[in-house]
Amino acid sequence: MDLRKVSDEEKVNLCRKYFLGGFALLPFLWFINVVWFFREAFFRPSFTGQSKLKSYVIKSGIGFLVWFAGLTTWIVIYQKYRASWGEIGDRISFVIPLGQP
């Protein structure tokens, strides 16, 4: 998508939609929101709605970082303790790894 062809009002609206979409368990939308609109929000000369755009970009960045930290924490805990959880560890696994029980 070429943001140069989109009006400022549409950019704010699209940024808002991506921000709200992240709450539907789609945190990659928050990441995309930050990547696409960071330059528009912080490095472009001031325009109407830029404060809203900044707000959405900052909140999207925070939301993505929280999701990323939570997911990383879960992965580390699961990989470290899955074997000691016994049957429960195996039941919540998609693929049961071979090795020590």
C-alpha positions in Angstrom: 0.0 0.0 0.0 1.3 3.4 -0.9 0.5 5.8 1.9 1.5 8.8 -0.3 -1.8 8.3 -2.3 -4.0 8.3 0.8 -5.4 11.4 2.4 -4.4 12.3 6.0 -7.9 11.6 7.2 -7.9 8.2 5.7 -4.5 7.4 7.2 -5.9 8.2 10.7 -9.0 6.1 10.0 -6.9 3.2 8.7 -4.5 3.4 11.7 -7.5 3.3 14.0 -8.9 0.2 12.3 -5.6 -1.6 12.6 -5.3 -0.6 16.2 -8.8 -1.9 17.0 -8.2 -5.0 14.9 -5.2 -5.9 17.2 -7.7 -6.5 20.0 -9.2 -9.4 18.0 -6.2 -11.5 19.0 -4.3 -10.3 15.9 -1.2 -8.6 17.4 0.5 -8.6 14.1 -1.9 -5.8 13.1 -0.3 -3.7 15.8 3.1 -4.4 14.5 2.1 -3.5 10.9 0.4 -0.3 12.3 3.7 0.8 13.9 5.8 0.0 10.8 3.4 1.7 8.4 2.5 4.8 10.3 5.6 5.5 12.5 7.1 7.9 9.9 3.8 9.7 9.4 3.2 10.1 13.1 6.6 11.3 14.2 8.7 12.6 11.3 6.2 14.3 9.1 5.3 18.0 9.5 2.2 18.5 11.6 -1.3 17.9 10.1 -4.8 17.6 11.4 -5.3 14.3 13.2 -1.6 13.7 13.7 -2.0 13.6 17.5 -4.5 10.7 17.1 -2.2 9.0 14.7 0.6 9.2 17.3 -1.6 7.9 20.0 -2.6 4.9 17.9 1.0 4.1 16.9 2.2 4.3 20.5 -0.6 2.2 21.8 -0.1 -0.3 19.0 3.6 -0.5 19.8 2.9 -1.1 23.5 0.3 -3.7 22.7 2.6 -5.6 20.3 5.4 -5.5 22.9 3.1 -6.9 25.6 1.9 -9.7 23.3 5.5 -10.5 22.2 6.8 -10.6 25.8 3.9 -12.7 26.9 4.3 -15.2 24.0 8.0 -15.4 24.5 7.6 -16.0 28.2 5.1 -18.8 27.6 7.3 -20.4 25.0 10.3 -20.4 27.3 8.3 -21.8 30.3 6.6 -24.4 28.2 9.9 -25.6 26.5 11.6 -25.8 29.9 8.9 -27.5 32.0 6.8 -29.5 29.5 8.4 -32.8 30.4 7.8 -32.3 34.1 4.1 -31.5 33.6 3.5 -35.1 32.5 0.3 -35.8 30.7 -1.0 -32.2 30.8 2.2 -31.1 29.0 1.6 -33.7 26.4 -2.1 -32.9 26.0 -1.5 -29.2 25.3 1.3 -30.0 22.8 0.5 -30.0 19.1 3.4 -32.3 18.4 4.7 -34.6 21.1 8.5 -34.6 20.9 10.3 -37.8 21.3 12.9 -38.1 24.0 13.0 -38.4 27.8 9.6 -38.8 29.5 
